Amino acid sequence: MDLQLTGKRILVTGSNSGLGEAMVNLLAAEGAAVIVHGRDEARAKAVADAITTAGGKAEVVLGDLTTDAGADAVAEAALAGGPVDVLVNNAGAYEHVSWMASTPQDWRETYEGNVISGVRMIQRLVPQMRGRGWGRVITIGGGLAIQPMNTHPQYNATLAARHNLAVSLARELSGTGVTSNVVSPGAIVVDAVKDLLMHIGPDRGWGTEWSEIEEAAAKELVPNDTGRMGRPDEIATAVAYLASPLSGYISGATLRVDGGFIRKVN
């Protein structure tokens, strides 16, 4: 299927590793000109160079989206190359802290990094999309937005906020030709997740090899209908569809890519 992304310029925040890297790789393979964002110049450049070596189009923008100045720099650099047709708000972070160990500062920093950072980019790029009468805003959320765990509550809450703001934005953009949607991943095997599971797996009796740890985690930690964990390319595929002109009748929606995840235990 031709997703009609050739000629579209797409900014994916936090795309110098993990899910974001998978997104820009797939979007570039579909013909889009991708804008790789990060705070580490070497890592972002390595991702962009790999794309151009493979025949794709990629450029790099750098900046800390937790500050107004950083967001200004990213938006200015992104727009310098032409209009941004699609914004994928992917950047974010979390720490594993408990309810009683988390501090108000933890909550403030997580909200700043996971929610306000995306708002900054929306406010800087969406007016241009509205003016052109076409655009896509895709927010990367997560299953913990609606089925939170008892741990890292500050992160769970920011995912819920991301889902909420994306729907509010869709209402704001009604009739403009710009849509706003959420891609909600389940447990996806990126380096950070794999490292965590390899660390906790032996203590939980899941074994020591990755294959057995993943199988056990998919049954006990993130039970779902597929019986496995997801892969970054599966999230990237969902993003590519929502970025496409083919998705024009979808707005204010949450596309779950989580294997049918249902939380059964804390």
N, C-alpha and C positions, 0 to 999 in steps of 0.2 A: 504493500500500500504506500502511495506517495502522500506523505503528511503535509506537503506543500510548505515546507519550512525553508526552502532555498530562498536566500535573500533576506530572511528575517534576522534581526540582531537581538540576541538573547543574553541578558545578564543573569548569571546564577551566583548569588552571594555564597561565600564559604565554599568555593569550588576547587580549592587546591588539594583536596583529599576527600576520602570517604564517598558518601552519597553524592555530594556536589560534583566531585570529579567524574563519577559515573554519568551524571547528567550531561555535563558539557561534552564528554566523549561521544555519547549517543546523539545528542543534538547536532554536533558538528558532522557526524557521519550522515545525518539526515539532510545536510546541506545548509544548516544555519551558520551564521557567523557568531561565534560565542565569545562572551566576555568573561574571562576567568578572574574571580575576585578572591583575595586573601590578604592577610597581613604579612605573610612571609614571602618576600619577593622571589627567593630561589625556588620555593615549592610551587608557587603560582606559575612562574616562568617554565618550570619543568613540565607542568601539565599542558600549558599552551604550546610549547615546543613539540611535544609528542603529537598533539593534534595537527599542527602544521606539517610535521614530517609525514604524517599519514595522508596528507592532501587536503586537510580541512582548514577552516579559517578561525583564528583565535587571536585575541589580544588580552592584555593583563591590565587590571586596575587594582590599586592597593589602597587600603584605608581601614581604620578602626570604626566600625559602624556604631559603636557604643558612645560615640561623640558626634556632635553636630559638625565639627570641622572635618572629621573623618568621612562622614556621609557626604558632605559637600564635595570633598576631593574625589570620592568614588563616582558620584553622579556626574561631576564635571568631566572627569576623564572618560567615562562611558559615553557621554553625549558628544564628546569631541569627535568621535568616529562616525557620528550619524545618529539618527533616531534609535531609541531602544524600543523594540516592539513588544518584548516579553520580559517581565521581571519575575524571577524565581527567588522568593525569600526563603533561603535554605539555611543561612548562617545561624548558629546558635550553639549552646554548650550546656553541660550539666555536671553536677558533682553528686556523688552518692553520699548523702547525709540524711540522718534520721530527723524525725519531727522535733525531738527535744534537743538535738545537737545543732540544728540549723539556727542561724542567727538572723535578725532582721536585715543585716547587711547582706547575708547570703541571698535572701529573698529579693532585695533591691537590685543586686548585681545580676541575678538571673533574669529578672524582669527587664532590666535595661538591655541585656544582651540578646534575649530571645524574643522580646515583644517590641520595645521602643526602637530597636535597630531596624526592624522591618517597617515600622511606621515611618521612620525617617526616609527610607528609600521610596516608599509609596508616595509620600508627599513631594518628593523631588522628581519622580519620573512619570507618575500617572497623569499629571496635568498635560504633558506633551502627548501622551496616548489619547487622552480625551479630545485634545485639539485636532488630532489627525483622524479621529473617528474609528480607531482600531487599536486593540492592545489586549494583552493577557497578563494577569497577575496570578501567580501560583504560589501559595503558601504551603510550606512543608510542615505538617502537624505531626500527629501520632496517636496511636490507640490509647495512650495514657491520658489523653485529654478527656475521654469519657469513661474510661475504666482505670482509674489511677491506682497505683500501688501505695502501700503504706510508707515506702521509702522515698527519698528525694521529692518531698511534697512541693518544694518550690519549683521544681522542673515540671511536675505534673500540671501545676496551676498555670504555668506559662503556655503550655501546649493548649490548654482550654482557651486561653486568651487568644492565641493565634487562630484557632478555629473560629472563634466568635468574631474577631475583627475582619476576617476574610469574608464572612457572610454580610456583615455590616457594609463592607466596601462594595460588595455586589449590589446591594440596595442603592448605595450612593451613585453607582455607575449605571443604573438602569437606563436603557435606551441610548447609551453613548457609543456602543460598539466595542466597549472594553469589558471584559469579564474577569471575575475573581473567583477562584476555586481553591480547594484544599486537597493535597495528596497526603493521606494519612498512613504512613508505614507502620508495619508491625515490627517484630524483632528481625532486624536485617544484619547479615553477617558482614560488618565492617571491622576494621582492625580493633577499634576500642571495645566492641561487643565481644569479639573473639578473645581478646586478652582478658576481659572480665570473666568470661565463662571458663577459660582455661585456669584461671586463678581459683574460682569458687567450686569448679566441678569436682575435683578430687575430695574436697571436704564434704560434699553432698553425696558421695558414693557414685558419681557418674562415670568414674574411670579416669584415665589420664590421656587417652588419645582423643584428638579433636572429633573424629567421626562418632565415637560413642558419647562424648560430652554433648555434641549438638543434638543427637537423637534424644538423649535424656532431657535436655533443656526444652526441646520442642514438646515434650510430653508433660513435664512437671512445671516449668516456669512460664512458658508461653503456649499453652494448649490451643490448638487451632485445627481446622478441618483438613488441612493438607498434611499435617504430621511432620512438618519441617520448618526451618527458618528461611526467611527470604534472602534474596541476593540484590545487590545494588542496582544491577541492570533492570530488575523488575520495577523498581521505583522510577528509574530513569525513563522507562517505556511509558509509564503513566503520565509523567511530566511532559514527555514529548507529545502525547496525544492532546493534553489540555493546552499546550502551547500552540497547537496547530489551528489553522483556519477551519478545520473539520469539526472543531469542538464549539462552534459558535452558539449552539443552542444550550450550552451548559454554563450556568453561572450560579454562584451561591451553593455549590455542591461540595460534598466531601467524598472523594474517591478513596475507599479503604483498600490498601494493598497489604493485607495482614494475614492472609490464609484463613480468614473467618475467625480471627482471634476472639475468644471469649474468656475473660478472667474468671477462673473457678476458685482460686485460692489467693490469699495475700502473699 
